[in-house]
Amino acid sequence: MLKSKTVYYIIYFLTILDITLTAAGLQLGVIEEANPIMNYFISLSMELSMIGVLLFVGAMLIFLYKASLKVNWLQKAVTGLAYIKVYVLLLHLSWINSYIEKIYRA
C-alpha cells in the first residue's frame, strides 16, 4: 500500500487533472458532465466550480487523513478512491484520443 500521506497527494493531483480535462472537454463540446450537481454549478460558473471542487476535495482529504489515523480500514478505502480517480482519467484519455483522431481525419 502507498505511504500514508502520499495517496492523499496523488488523489489531489488526480483531481486537478480531472477538473482541468473536464473543463477542456466541456468547452470543446466533446463531453457532458455526468454528475447533475456539478453540472448545475458548472452552468453557473466553470471557474468557481473548479475552485470549489479543489477546496472541497482538499478539505475532505485533510479530514480523511486525520480520521484514518484512528480508523484502520479508512486508509484502504482512500487507496481505493485513488484507483477510481485513475479510472476517471482513463475515461478522459478516451475522449481526448477520439477528439484527436477526429481532428486528423478532417
C-alpha positions in Angstrom: 0.0 0.0 0.0 1.1 3.6 -0.7 2.7 5.6 2.1 0.1 7.2 4.3 0.2 10.8 3.1 1.3 10.0 -0.5 -2.1 8.7 -1.6 -3.8 11.9 -0.5 -1.4 14.0 -2.6 -2.0 11.6 -5.5 -5.8 12.0 -5.2 -5.5 15.8 -5.1 -3.2 15.8 -8.2 -5.6 13.5 -10.0 -8.5 15.8 -9.0 -6.6 18.7 -10.6 -6.2 16.7 -13.8 -9.8 15.6 -13.7 -11.3 19.0 -13.4 -8.9 20.5 -15.9 -9.7 17.8 -18.5 -13.4 18.0 -17.8 -13.3 21.8 -18.3 -11.5 21.4 -21.6 -13.9 18.6 -22.8 -16.9 20.7 -21.9 -15.5 23.8 -23.6 -14.7 21.7 -26.8 -18.2 20.3 -26.6 -16.9 16.7 -26.7 -18.2 15.6 -23.3 -21.0 16.3 -20.9 -20.8 16.4 -17.1 -22.3 13.2 -15.8 -22.8 14.5 -12.2 -26.0 16.5 -12.1 -24.8 18.6 -9.1 -21.6 19.5 -10.8 -23.4 20.2 -14.0 -25.6 22.7 -12.2 -22.6 24.5 -10.6 -20.7 24.5 -13.9 -23.7 26.1 -15.6 -23.4 28.9 -13.1 -19.6 29.4 -13.4 -16.9 27.0 -14.7 -14.1 28.8 -12.8 -15.9 29.0 -9.5 -16.9 25.3 -9.8 -13.3 24.3 -10.3 -12.1 26.4 -7.3 -15.0 24.9 -5.3 -14.0 21.3 -6.2 -10.4 21.9 -5.3 -11.3 23.5 -1.9 -13.9 20.8 -1.1 -11.7 17.9 -2.1 -8.7 19.4 -0.2 -10.8 19.8 2.9 -12.2 16.3 2.7 -8.7 14.8 2.1 -7.5 16.5 5.3 -10.5 15.2 7.2 -10.0 11.7 5.8 -6.3 11.7 6.6 -6.9 12.7 10.2 -9.7 10.2 10.5 -7.5 7.4 9.0 -5.1 7.8 11.9 -7.9 6.5 14.2 -9.9 4.2 11.8 -7.7 1.4 10.5 -9.7 0.4 7.4 -10.0 4.0 6.1 -6.6 4.1 4.5 -7.5 1.1 2.3 -10.8 2.9 1.3 -8.8 6.1 0.4 -6.4 4.0 -1.7 -9.5 2.5 -3.5 -10.6 6.1 -4.2 -7.2 6.8 -5.9 -7.9 3.8 -8.2 -11.3 5.2 -9.1 -9.7 8.6 -9.9 -7.3 6.9 -12.2 -10.2 5.2 -13.9 -11.9 8.6 -14.4 -8.7 9.9 -16.0 -8.6 6.9 -18.4 -12.1 7.9 -19.5 -10.8 11.4 -20.2 -8.0 9.8 -22.3 -10.6 8.0 -24.3 -12.4 11.2 -25.3 -9.1 13.0 -25.9 -8.0 10.2 -28.2 -11.3 10.3 -30.1 -11.1 14.1 -30.4 -7.5 14.0 -31.8 -8.5 11.3 -34.3 -11.4 13.4 -35.4 -9.2 16.4 -36.0 -6.7 14.4 -38.0 -9.4 12.8 -40.2 -10.8 16.3 -41.1 
